[in-house]
Each structure stands twice: as C-alpha cells, then as structure tokens.
C-alpha cells in the first residue's frame, strides 16, 4: 500500500474521492451521524412508539451513509471492504484481542459468571454482522472525517467518540475507548472492516458472557441503561 499522511489538513486520505472534503463538510456530516445515533439511544426510548422512531432514525443513518459514499466516490477497497489483507490485519489485532479475552475470562472466573452456552455461540456467529455496520460508521465514516478535522489525532478522537456513544454504561465506555483506539490505529495503517468486525464480534461475545450482569447491564447504552 502507498503511505499516506494522516496530518494532511482539509483532506481525508490522499486517495480518489477524498481530496474535495472540507473541514466544514466533514464536521457537519459527522455531527449528523452523532445526533442520529444519540436520538436512537436517548430520545426513541422515551416516545410512545420507540420502535417506529428507532426505525426512522436508522433509515436516516442509512441514507446519510449511502449519500456520502456515492458523493465521495471512494471505492470499497479504500474503505476497508476487501479480503486481500484480512489475515495481515487479523494478525496485528490478535495480540490485544487475546489479552482482552484472557482478562474477561479471568474476571468471569473470579466472579463465577462465565456463561459459555448457547448465547455465547450464537453471538460469535451473529454479532460480527452488526459489528460490521458499527465499524463502517466508526471508521469508514467517522474516522475518515476526523482525519480532516483533527489530523494526526484522529485515532484518539475516534476512540473518544466511540467511547462516548456507549454512555452511561461504564464498562462499555471503557472497553470501547480501548477497542476504538486499536481499531482506528489499525484502520489508518491498513483498512479491513471484515477483520475489525470479526474481532469486534469475538470481543463482544466474551465480554457479554464473562462480566457480571450487574456491571454490564446486558450491554445496554443510552436511556434504557437506567432501567436494567
């Protein structure tokens, strides 16, 4: 891969379709995504028809992602939708993932809350699909715009954003800050959303089935956290 500078101001990456992105446009688009996600987490649950509001907000997010993808003219490969480097990226993320898994199992053993049953195995299969969408929003959309806005500090900013979007759940807030930074750093080095989604899914499965429910609150975030 060609090396690119994350400090280029007023641009995303030096790749096709990114050069025209301005700081103002990047900020507005990122703000729109954040507001829509926050609406799902904090406003939808308080309405008379939370599912309907959730679906409308999710549709708006999908439209935003699609419009920006078409407008930017960036190919899927540059966004990390590729298979040629998946093993390389997985190898780089495997060490921090292994450490995370060992720590969560240790906590589960100490608390007597390990639950490696049907739920665990179903999460290993199903969560990576949801994780792929999260990784796309976090990296292919948010991180690329944060490179425009904050330059060399984009990986840190991405981690902070990912963390804050999981408030007020303290466990997820901390874990997502660490995971978000690792994924963002790797994405900026060599993007592969499939590898990120797979490791995201594995980490989520071990976390959800190791940490005491009283701490994790079923991995719920936003308004509903206070009622679990």
C-alpha positions as CSV (number, residue, x, y, z in Angstrom):
1,X,0.0,0.0,0.0
2,X,1.1,3.5,-0.6
3,X,1.8,5.5,2.6
4,X,-0.5,8.4,3.3
5,X,-0.1,11.2,5.7
6,X,-2.8,11.4,8.4
7,X,-1.8,15.1,9.1
8,X,-3.0,16.4,5.7
9,X,-5.3,19.4,6.5
10,X,-8.6,19.8,4.7
11,X,-8.4,16.3,3.2
12,X,-9.2,12.8,4.3
13,X,-6.7,10.4,2.7
14,X,-4.7,11.0,-0.4
15,X,-7.0,8.6,-2.3
16,X,-9.6,9.0,-5.0
17,X,-12.7,10.9,-3.9
18,X,-11.3,12.3,-0.6
19,X,-9.5,15.4,-1.7
20,X,-12.6,17.6,-2.0
21,X,-13.7,17.0,1.6
22,X,-13.6,20.3,3.6
23,X,-13.3,20.6,7.3
24,X,-16.7,22.2,7.5
25,X,-18.4,19.5,5.4
26,X,-16.7,16.8,7.5
27,X,-17.8,18.3,10.7
28,X,-21.5,18.7,9.6
29,X,-21.7,15.1,8.3
30,X,-20.1,13.7,11.4
31,X,-22.4,15.8,13.6
32,X,-25.4,14.5,11.7
33,X,-24.4,10.9,12.3
34,X,-23.8,11.5,16.0
35,X,-27.1,13.3,16.5
36,X,-29.0,10.4,14.8
37,X,-27.3,7.8,17.0
38,X,-27.9,9.9,20.1
39,X,-31.6,10.2,19.1
40,X,-31.8,6.4,18.9
41,X,-30.2,6.0,22.3
42,X,-31.8,8.8,24.3
43,X,-35.0,10.0,22.5
44,X,-36.5,7.0,20.9
45,X,-37.0,5.1,24.2
46,X,-38.9,8.0,25.7
47,X,-41.5,8.1,23.0
48,X,-44.9,6.3,22.7
49,X,-43.6,4.4,19.7
50,X,-39.9,3.7,20.3
51,X,-39.6,1.1,17.7
52,X,-41.0,3.3,15.0
53,X,-38.7,6.2,16.0
54,X,-35.8,3.9,16.0
55,X,-36.5,2.6,12.5
56,X,-36.9,6.2,11.2
57,X,-33.6,7.2,12.7
58,X,-31.9,4.1,11.4
59,X,-33.2,4.9,7.9
60,X,-31.8,8.4,8.1
61,X,-28.4,6.9,9.1
62,X,-28.5,4.5,6.2
63,X,-29.4,7.3,3.8
64,X,-26.6,9.5,5.2
65,X,-24.0,6.7,4.7
66,X,-25.2,5.9,1.2
67,X,-25.4,9.5,0.0
68,X,-21.9,10.3,1.3
69,X,-20.5,7.1,-0.2
70,X,-21.8,7.9,-3.6
71,X,-20.9,11.6,-3.3
72,X,-17.3,10.9,-2.2
73,X,-16.6,8.4,-5.0
74,X,-14.4,6.3,-2.7
75,X,-14.1,2.7,-3.8
76,X,-15.0,-0.1,-1.4
77,X,-11.4,-1.3,-1.2
78,X,-10.2,2.1,0.2
79,X,-12.9,1.9,2.8
80,X,-11.6,-1.5,4.0
81,X,-14.2,-3.7,2.3
82,X,-11.6,-6.1,1.0
83,X,-10.2,-9.6,1.6
84,X,-6.6,-9.4,0.3
85,X,-5.2,-8.1,3.6
86,X,-7.6,-9.7,6.1
87,X,-5.1,-12.2,7.5
88,X,-2.4,-9.5,8.0
89,X,-4.9,-7.2,9.8
90,X,-6.2,-10.1,12.0
91,X,-2.6,-11.0,13.0
92,X,-2.0,-7.4,14.1
93,X,-5.2,-7.2,16.2
94,X,-4.9,-10.7,17.6
95,X,-2.5,-9.9,20.3
96,X,-4.6,-7.1,22.0
97,X,-7.7,-9.3,21.4
98,X,-6.0,-12.3,23.1
99,X,-5.1,-10.1,26.1
100,X,-8.7,-8.8,26.3
101,X,-10.2,-12.3,26.2
102,X,-7.9,-13.6,28.9
103,X,-8.8,-10.6,31.1
104,X,-12.5,-11.0,30.6
105,X,-12.3,-14.8,31.4
106,X,-10.3,-14.0,34.5
107,X,-13.0,-11.6,35.7
108,X,-15.7,-14.2,34.9
109,X,-13.8,-16.9,36.8
110,X,-13.3,-14.7,39.8
111,X,-16.9,-13.6,39.8
112,X,-18.3,-17.0,38.9
113,X,-20.2,-15.6,35.9
114,X,-18.7,-17.4,32.9
115,X,-21.6,-18.4,30.6
116,X,-20.2,-20.2,27.5
117,X,-23.5,-21.7,26.4
118,X,-26.0,-21.2,23.6
119,X,-26.0,-17.4,23.8
120,X,-22.2,-17.3,23.6
121,X,-22.0,-19.4,20.5
122,X,-24.9,-17.6,18.8
123,X,-23.2,-14.3,19.5
124,X,-20.0,-15.5,17.8
125,X,-22.0,-16.1,14.7
126,X,-24.4,-13.2,14.7
127,X,-22.6,-10.2,16.3
128,X,-19.9,-9.8,13.6
129,X,-22.7,-8.7,11.1
130,X,-23.9,-6.0,13.5
131,X,-20.3,-5.2,14.3
132,X,-19.5,-4.6,10.6
133,X,-22.1,-1.9,10.5
134,X,-20.7,-0.3,13.6
135,X,-17.2,-0.5,12.3
136,X,-18.3,1.1,9.0
137,X,-19.9,4.0,10.8
138,X,-16.9,4.3,13.2
139,X,-14.1,4.0,10.7
140,X,-15.2,4.3,7.1
141,X,-17.4,7.3,8.0
142,X,-16.4,8.9,11.3
143,X,-12.6,8.2,11.4
144,X,-12.2,9.4,7.8
145,X,-13.9,12.7,8.7
146,X,-12.0,13.1,11.9
147,X,-8.8,12.9,9.9
148,X,-10.0,16.0,8.2
149,X,-11.0,17.8,11.4
150,X,-8.2,16.9,13.8
151,X,-5.5,15.4,11.6
152,X,-2.9,13.3,13.4
153,X,-5.1,13.0,16.5
154,X,-7.8,11.2,14.6
155,X,-7.3,7.7,16.1
156,X,-7.6,9.2,19.6
157,X,-10.6,11.2,18.6
158,X,-12.2,8.2,17.1
159,X,-11.7,6.2,20.3
160,X,-13.2,9.1,22.4
161,X,-16.2,9.3,20.1
162,X,-16.8,5.5,20.2
163,X,-16.5,5.6,24.0
164,X,-18.9,8.5,24.5
165,X,-21.5,6.8,22.3
166,X,-21.7,4.0,24.8
167,X,-22.5,6.2,27.8
168,X,-23.7,5.8,30.5
169,X,-22.6,2.1,30.6
170,X,-19.2,2.4,32.4
171,X,-17.9,-1.0,31.3
172,X,-18.7,-0.4,27.7
173,X,-17.5,3.1,27.8
174,X,-14.0,2.0,29.0
175,X,-13.8,-1.1,26.7
176,X,-14.9,0.9,23.7
177,X,-12.3,3.6,24.3
178,X,-9.6,0.9,24.2
179,X,-11.0,-1.1,21.4
180,X,-11.8,2.0,19.4
181,X,-8.3,3.2,19.5
182,X,-6.8,-0.1,18.5
183,X,-9.2,-0.5,15.6
184,X,-8.7,3.1,14.5
185,X,-4.9,2.9,14.5
186,X,-5.0,-0.3,12.5
187,X,-7.6,1.1,10.1
188,X,-5.4,4.1,9.4
189,X,-2.5,1.8,8.8
190,X,-4.2,-0.7,6.6
191,X,-8.0,-0.8,6.5
192,X,-10.0,-4.0,6.6
193,X,-13.5,-3.8,8.0
194,X,-14.1,-7.5,7.9
195,X,-11.1,-8.1,10.3
196,X,-12.3,-5.4,12.6
197,X,-15.9,-6.7,12.6
198,X,-14.7,-10.2,13.4
199,X,-12.6,-9.2,16.3
200,X,-15.3,-6.9,17.5
201,X,-17.8,-9.8,17.5
202,X,-15.4,-12.1,19.3
203,X,-14.6,-9.4,22.0
204,X,-18.4,-8.7,22.4
205,X,-19.2,-12.4,22.8
206,X,-16.6,-12.9,25.5
207,X,-17.5,-9.7,27.3
208,X,-21.2,-10.4,27.4
209,X,-20.7,-13.9,28.7
210,X,-18.0,-13.3,31.2
211,X,-18.6,-10.0,33.0
212,X,-21.3,-10.0,35.8
213,X,-24.6,-8.8,34.5
214,X,-24.8,-6.3,37.3
215,X,-21.9,-4.4,35.8
216,X,-22.6,-4.9,32.1
217,X,-26.4,-4.4,32.2
218,X,-26.8,-6.6,29.1
219,X,-24.6,-4.2,27.1
220,X,-27.4,-1.6,27.1
221,X,-26.5,2.1,26.5
222,X,-28.4,5.3,26.5
223,X,-31.7,6.0,28.3
224,X,-32.6,2.3,28.7
225,X,-29.5,1.7,30.8
226,X,-31.1,3.2,33.8
227,X,-34.0,0.7,33.7
228,X,-31.9,-2.5,33.5
